[in-house]
Amino acid sequence: MISGNEKNYVDTIKSYRAANIPLLIFGGPGIGKSEIIKQVAGNDEVKDVRLSMLEPVDMRGLPIINRKGDGSDFSVEWAKPDFLPTTGKGIVLFDELNTADPSVQNAALQFILDRRCGPHKLGDGWWIVACGNRASHKAHVNPLSAPLRNRFVIMDMDVDFNQWRNWAIGNQIHENVLGFMASTSGQHLYSDAADEYGNFPTPRSWTMVSRLMKNSIMDRNAIEGAVGKAAANWFLQYCKEVETLPNIDKLLEGEISYQDGPNKLSLTYAIVSNILFRTIKSPSIVGKAAKIMANIRPEISALYFGGVMGHKNDKYMLAIMKSPEAKEWITKHRGLLLPFEVK
């Protein structure tokens, strides 16, 4: 059993793809297993195959009855399944592998080990990976047979706040969600389901909360419906605390100032998150933003500089180099930016 090297799952999984070794990833629901596979694929295609929707014969393809015109005996050929590409390159993803019936799992044995289904051979440019939940995650799953498990290298994937935060910045998750998570160090990012009916917090469900917020749907029932009652209570309390957010435009123009303080944790994170997303849209404000960050605790303002530098884009780096305040902050606190390099 392995785990991602230093939690850097993308690079770890890429190494298995480069070696063309089949990989089976176990992890809780909604933590981003499929999303990471898409990151690993880059611009290559991902064939998402749900074995739970297939019959055993589907792995081989539908039979086609042929008969030559000379009156000879009938023969049967097998139509190639569309999830078995023979050319190009990409990833064949067996998502939710252990929700499949055992008979279908057994039918997949040849595909995973020999890279073929009956007469059909998987193209050399394609890599096989599978994902699944454990029964301990309250998932309705079937046991995987020992021969099937033994055809994979098995990886356990956990939720990693640094990776999620860096992904959230790049995907512009709503500033209140990002600020809340940063202010609590990801304490409410994930929790196992408490029962079989209520929802619970996962990276996927927080993405839903972000979409709700961006569409001005902020009532308690909606938030609870996405992440469960406990996480919703903490999040809505944070949202209430940051309602007194100062005018960011005036703050950036120096018309007003903001004094950070020990009792302003939520508000300070909200300001930093807001300015970060403004900077991503308009790198020219880095100089103005850096002056504000200079008066904020480094462990909080690191969210700003780490988020900007994480884009590794020339226009952001050029804007930082033009700002004496930004260069000074980075020189003093470079160590605080290391977690933002995890992908």
Residue, then its C-alpha position, 0 to 999 in steps of 0.5 A: m500500500i502506498s500514499g502520494n509522495e509528500k501528498n503530491y499526488v499528481d506527480t506520484i500518479k504521473s510516475y505510474r503512468a510513465a511506467n505504464i503500471p495499472l494503479l488502483i486509488f482508494g479514497g473517500p467520496g468527493i475528495g477529487k480522485s477523478e479530478i486528479i486523474k484529469q490533471v494527470a492526463g493533461n490534454d490527453e483523453v480520459k475514457d471514463v468507464r463505469l463497470s457497474m453499468l456493464e454486463p460481463v459480455d460488454m467487456r468483450g463486445l457485442p457478438i456479430i454473426n457472419r456468414k460467407g457467401d459460399g454457404s460455409d458455416f456461420s462465424v461470430e466476431w465481436a464488436k470492439p467496445d468503445f472504451l477500448p481505443t487502439t490508437g492515440k494516447g490517454i487514460v482508461l479510468f475505471d471509476e467506482l470500480n468496486t461498485a461493479d458486480p463481481s462477475v463484471q470485475n472478473a471479466a475485467l481481469q484480462f483487460i487490466l493485466d493483458r491490456r486486451c478483451g478477447p480479440h481486442k487489444l488496448g493501444d500502447g499509448w493508453w494507461i489503465v487506472a481505477c478508483g473506488n471507495r472503501a466500505s468504511h466510507k459508507a459506500h455501497v461496494n462489493p469486495l474486490s477479488a484477490p486476483l483483481r487487486n493483485r493486478f494493480v499497485i494500490m494507493d490510498m488517497d487522503v484529503d490534503f488541504n494544501q493541494w485543495r487550496n491551490w486547486a481552489i485558487g486556480n479554479q476561483i472557488h468563491e472567496n468566502v469558501l476559500g477564506f473560511m477554509a484558510s482561516t480554519s486550516g481546512q478543518h471542515l474540508y472533509s468529514d465522513a458521512a454521519d448517517e445514510y441520509g444527511n450530507f457531509p463536507t467534501p471538496r466536491s460539496w464545497t465546490m457546490v457551495s461555491r456555485l451556490m454563493k456565486n448564484s446568490i443562493m446563501d440560505r441555510n437550507a441550501i448550505e446544509g443540503a450541500v455540506g451537512k448541518a455542522a459544517a454549514n453552521w461554522f461556514l455561515q458564522y464565518c460569512k456573518e463575521v465578514e459582512t463588515l468587509p471594508n470597501i476593497d476598491k478604496l483599500l487598494e487606492g489607499e483611501i482607507s486603511y485596514q488594521d489587522g488584529p488577533n480578533k479579526l482572523s475571519l475578516t482578514y482572511a476574507i480581505v486577502s481572498n478578495i484581493l487575491f481573486r482580483t489580482i488573478k483577474s488583473p495582475s496590475i494591482v499587485g503593487k497596491a495589494a502588496k502594500i496592504m499585505a505588508n500590514i497583515r500577519p505573514e501567515i495570512s498574507a502568504l495566501y495572497f503571495g502563494g496564490v499569485m505566484g502559484h500561477k507561474n505566469d510571466k505577467y504575474m511574476l513581472a508584476i511582483m518584480k516591479s513591486p518593492e513591497a512584494k519583493e521584500w515580503i517574499t524575501k523575508h517569508r519565502g518559507l511560508l510559500l512552500p505549501f503553495e508549491v504542492k500540486 
